[in-house]
Amino acid sequence: MIEFIREVFGGEVILRYDRDDGTLMHASVRVGDSTIMVADGTEQWPSFPVWLHVYVDDVDAAYQRALDHGGIPVQEPANQQDGDRRAGVRDVAGNTWWIGGSAL
């Protein structure tokens, strides 16, 4: 997932802690002026898919990068009534990424 964030959204890992078994205990990844925190699930705290909404400068380009990096199409880029342009992709972990930006 971190590689997906890096490749698709230009994310920068600013902090990462791995467990002794090699699984991810915690990571913070900066995308623009936002920080996304991720971790691998455990027995006590199982993984589950989420919906994330990320604003980018070029929705169409980010959508294509997501597809190029294994994303599964959920919604092709389209202008919305609220003035945004939006697309959706699902990553290999089952998370849905809503990619938004200005339609102007």
C-alpha positions in Angstrom: 0.0 0.0 0.0 2.9 2.4 0.8 4.4 1.8 -2.6 0.9 2.5 -4.2 0.7 5.8 -2.3 4.3 6.7 -3.4 3.8 5.8 -7.0 0.3 7.1 -7.6 0.1 10.2 -5.3 3.8 11.1 -4.9 3.6 10.1 -1.2 6.7 10.5 1.0 7.3 8.1 3.9 8.1 10.3 6.8 8.1 7.7 9.5 8.1 3.8 9.5 8.3 1.2 12.3 8.3 -2.5 11.5 7.7 -5.3 13.9 10.3 -8.0 14.5 8.3 -10.4 12.2 8.7 -7.8 9.3 5.1 -6.6 9.3 4.3 -2.9 9.4 3.6 -1.6 12.9 3.1 2.0 11.8 4.0 4.3 8.9 3.2 7.9 8.2 3.1 8.9 4.5 2.8 12.5 3.4 0.7 13.3 0.4 0.7 17.0 -0.3 -0.2 18.7 3.0 -1.9 15.6 4.4 -0.5 12.6 6.3 -1.9 9.1 5.9 -1.1 6.6 8.7 -1.1 2.9 7.9 -0.3 -0.4 9.6 -0.6 -4.1 9.0 -3.4 -5.8 10.9 -2.8 -8.1 13.9 -5.0 -10.7 15.6 -6.0 -8.0 18.1 -6.5 -5.3 15.5 -7.5 -7.0 12.1 -7.1 -5.2 8.8 -10.2 -3.9 7.0 -10.6 -1.9 3.8 -11.3 1.8 3.9 -12.4 4.6 1.6 -9.9 7.4 1.2 -10.5 10.7 -0.6 -7.4 12.4 -1.9 -7.3 15.7 -3.8 -4.7 16.0 -6.6 -3.8 18.5 -9.3 -4.6 16.1 -12.2 -7.3 13.6 -11.5 -7.0 11.8 -14.9 -3.2 11.4 -14.6 -3.5 10.1 -11.0 -6.3 7.7 -12.0 -4.1 6.3 -14.9 -1.1 5.9 -12.5 -3.4 4.0 -10.1 -4.4 1.6 -12.9 -0.8 1.3 -14.0 0.1 0.2 -10.4 -2.5 -2.5 -10.0 -5.6 -0.4 -9.2 -9.0 -1.8 -10.1 -11.4 0.8 -11.7 -14.3 1.8 -9.5 -15.4 5.0 -11.3 -13.7 6.6 -14.4 -12.8 10.3 -14.1 -15.9 12.5 -14.5 -17.0 16.0 -13.6 -19.4 16.1 -10.7 -22.2 18.5 -9.8 -20.3 19.8 -6.8 -17.6 21.3 -9.2 -15.1 18.5 -8.6 -13.7 16.0 -11.1 -13.6 12.6 -9.4 -12.5 9.0 -10.1 -12.3 5.9 -7.9 -9.9 2.9 -7.8 -9.5 0.0 -5.5 -5.9 -1.0 -4.5 -4.6 -4.5 -3.9 -5.4 -4.3 -0.2 -9.1 -3.7 -1.0 -9.1 0.1 -0.1 -11.1 2.4 -2.4 -9.3 5.6 -3.3 -11.5 8.5 -4.4 -9.3 10.8 -6.5 -10.7 14.4 -6.6 -9.7 17.7 -8.0 -11.1 20.8 -9.5 -13.2 20.3 -12.7 -12.3 23.9 -13.8 
